[in-house]
Amino acid sequence: MDSEIFLLNISGQDKPGLTSSLTAVLASYGAKILDIGQANIHNTLSLGILFQIKSGKKSAAVLKDLLFKSYELGIKAKFKPISLEDYENWVKLQGKDRYIITLLGEKLTAEQISEVTKVISEKNLNIDAIKRLTGRASLIKEDEYPRASIQLSIRGAIHNKAEFTERFMQISRELDVDIAFQEDNIFRRNRRLVCFDMDSTLIQAEVIDELAELAGVGKQVKAITESAMQGEIDFKESFKQRMKLLKGLSEEVLKEVAVNLPITKGARRLIGTLKANGFKTAILSGGFTYFGHYLQKELGIDYVFANELEIKDGVLTGGYIGEIVDGERKAQYLKELAQLEGIDINQTIAVGDGANDLPMINLAGLGIAFHAKPKVKDNAQSSISSIGLDGVLYLLGYHDRHIDLVD
C-alpha cells in the first residue's frame, strides 16, 4: 500500500511528557519515525518529527489527532508533506563529509556568528545542528571567568580546505573570536592523549626568564628566549646560550620558583576533566624537568619530557644532562607516547605557544596554538586566544554540564 511522508514541526513552551504524548499518537497509527530532533531555548521547545504513514484514512486521521493533542498541550503544530524524491535526496546527503566548527570567546556576538555562517552558506554547506557548549550566563551577576562557546555540525564537500580555514582566520582576527575547524571523523570522537608545552602554556611564565632575573641576567636571557620563540634563531643554540648565563644559580632558587609557578587559568579544570574521562596527559617541554615534575604532582600529569639541569654542590653548572628537547624532539616524543599508549597519532592532541611547538602541533590529530605568537597561530590547525586552557574541552565537544571541576 502507498504511504505518505510528513514533517511535523512543534513549537511552544516545553513541559514534561510532551514528546511522549505526540509519539504515542503516532504509535497508535503505526507510523514509522524517519528522523527526530529537538532543541530547547529559554524553555521554548522546537521539535521536528519526520514520519511515514499509510496513505488514505490513516494519514488524515493522524494529522487530525496530532492537531488535537497539540491544542491540548498548548503548543503549535505545523505539517509539511515531503515528496519521496525530496526524501531520497535528503538521504543521499548522509554520505557527504562532516565537519565541526567551534566558536570560542569571552562572549559571542551576532556579527561573529553571522560572518561564520555566511562562509558556510557561500560554500553550499548544510548546517545540521548548532549546540551551545557553555552554561547560561547571568545578565545581572558578573562572571569572574566569562566564556562562551557554540558548536556547529556541518555537512558537504569542501574542495579547498586551506581557503576555507583562511576565511575563518580572517574573521577571527577582525572580530576577536576563536574559530576551530575539524573533520568530524572517528578520530575526533576518540582522542586519548593530550600533550602540553609547559612555559606560557600550562604556566603563565617562561621559567628560564624567571631564573635569569634572579641570577641578574634577565635582559640577556629574555632577549634570547623571545628570539627563539619567534623562530628567529635555532632553539638548541639559544638553549645553550641561556644555560651558560645561569651558571652559579642556587638550587634553593629553583625550589622557590617552582612553588610559585602561576598555573594557567583553566588548566586544573581541563586536566581534571581529561583524567576523569580516561585521557592520558603529558608535558613535552623545552623547559626543565625540575619544574615539569613539580607540575606533574600538582596537576596529576602522566608523563614529563623536558631538559634536565646539571646541578653540582647545590648550584647550576651552566650545563645540562642528556639530549636537548627542541621542537623535533617534542614531535618524536609525541609519536613514541602514541605508540606506548597503543593509539593512532590522529587520536592525539598537542597544545603549545611557541615556534618550537609547531612540529608536534602539526603532527597531532588536533594541534592547538594557545595564546600563541602570530607565526605559530598562522601555522596551526586551531587556536585559542580568547579564554583559558579549558577551551580545549569545547574543541572536544564537552558541555559545561559535563565539567564539574572548577579552577
SEZA-417707 format. One record per residue (C-alpha): y, z, x. Coordinates in steps of 0.25 Angstrom, whole numbers, plus 5000, padded with zeros to 4 digits. Layout:
residues N
YZX;...
***
This chain:
residues 407
500050005000;501449975005;502350085010;503850115012;504550185023;505750275021;506750355029;507150485023;508450545028;508750685025;510050755027;510550895023;510551045026;509251085033;508351185027;506951235029;505851155023;506651025021;505750935029;504550995024;504950975009;505350825012;504050795019;503250865008;503850754998;503450645008;502050705010;501750714995;501950554994;501050535007;502250485015;502050455030;503150505039;503450395049;504550475056;505350605054;506550665061;507550785058;508850835064;509650955060;511150975064;511851095059;510851125048;510950975043;509650905043;509350755045;507950725042;507350585043;505950545038;505350405039;504150395029;503250295024;502750305009;501950215000;502750114992;502950124977;503050244969;502750344980;503950294988;504950304977;504350444973;504450504987;505950454988;506250524975;505550654979;506250654992;507550644986;507250754976;506750844987;507950814995;508850854984;508050984982;508251014997;509750984996;509650865007;510050725006;508950615007;509050465010;507950365011;507950235019;506850135017;506250075030;505649945031;504349925038;504949835048;506049935052;505050045053;504149965063;505349925071;505650075072;504250105076;504349995087;505550075093;504650185097;504150105109;505550105115;505950185127;506450325124;507550405131;508250535131;509750555133;510250695134;511750735134;512250865140;513550935141;514251065138;514550995125;514350855119;515350775112;515250655102;515850565112;514750595123;513650575112;514350445107;514450385121;512950415124;512450355111;513350235112;512650195125;511250215117;511750135106;512250025115;510850015122;510249995108;509450125109;509050215098;509350365097;508050425091;508550575092;509750665096;509450805099;510350925103;509751005114;510751115115;510951225106;512051235095;513451265101;514351365094;515751325092;516251465092;515551535103;515851475117;514551435124;514451495138;513651375142;513951255133;512951135134;512551025124;511450925125;510850825116;509650725118;509550585113;508250515112;508450365112;507550245112;507550105116;507550005128;508550035139;508649915148;509649975159;509450125160;510450125172;511550065164;511150165152;511250285161;512550245168;513150235154;512750385152;513250425165;514650365162;514650435149;514250565156;515450555166;516450515155;516050615145;515550735153;514150735147;512750735154;511850615149;510450615153;509550495150;508050505151;506850425147;506050495136;504650485142;503450575144;504050625158;505350675151;504550755142;503650815153;504550855164;503950965172;504650995185;506151015188;506751015202;508151065205;509051055216;509651195220;511051195224;512051155214;510951135204;510151255202;511251335208;512751315208;512951315223;512651245235;511951355243;512151295257;513651295254;513651435249;512951475262;513951395270;515051465264;514451605268;514251545282;515651505283;515351355284;515551325269;516451205270;515651125280;514351145273;514951115259;515450985264;514150945270;513450995257;514350915248;514250785256;512650795255;512650825240;513550695238;512550615246;513550585258;512650645269;511250665271;510650795265;509850825277;510950815287;511850895278;510851005277;510651015292;512151015294;512351125284;511151215289;511751215303;513051275297;512351385290;511751435303;511851585305;512051625290;511351755286;510051755277;510751865269;511851765265;510651675259;510251795250;511651815245;511851675241;510451665234;510651785225;512051725221;511551575218;512351525206;511151475197;511651345189;511951365174;510751335166;509751345178;509051465173;508951405158;508351275164;507351335173;506851445163;506651335153;505951245162;505051355167;504751395152;504351255149;503351235161;504251155171;504251175186;505551185193;505951165208;507151175217;507251055226;508451085235;509151045248;509651195248;508851315253;507451375249;508151515251;508951495238;507951405231;506951515232;507951615226;508151515214;506651495213;506551645210;507751655202;507451535193;505951525193;505951395201;504551345204;504751265217;505851265228;506051165239;507251175248;507751195262;507351315270;508351385278;507951435292;508351585294;508151655306;508451805309;509151805295;510151695297;510151545295;509851455307;510451335302;509151265301;508051245290;506551245289;505751125284;506250995279;507650975273;507550965258;508450845255;508450745243;507250665247;506450795249;506850845235;506350725229;505050745237;504850885232;505050835218;503950735220;503050845226;503350945215;502950845204;501650815211;501350965213;501650985198;500850865194;501950795187;502550655187;503850645194;504450605181;504150745176;505150805186;506650835185;507650855197;508950915196;510050915207;511450885210;511550825224;511350695231;510050755237;509550785223;509550635219;508150595225;507450705217;508350675205;508050535205;506550555207;506350655196;505950615182;507250675178;508350695188;509650775185;510950775192;511450915190;512950935191;512850835202;513650755211;514150615206;513150535215;511950625210;512350615195;512550465196;511150445202;510350545194;509550515181;510250625173;511350735176;511850865171;513250895174;513850965161;512951085159;511951175167;510651155173;509951185160;510451045155;509150995161;508451055149;509150965140;508750845148;507350885146;507550895131;507551045129;508351105118;509151235119;508151305109;507051285120;507851355131;507851505129;508351545143;509851565146;510551555159;
***
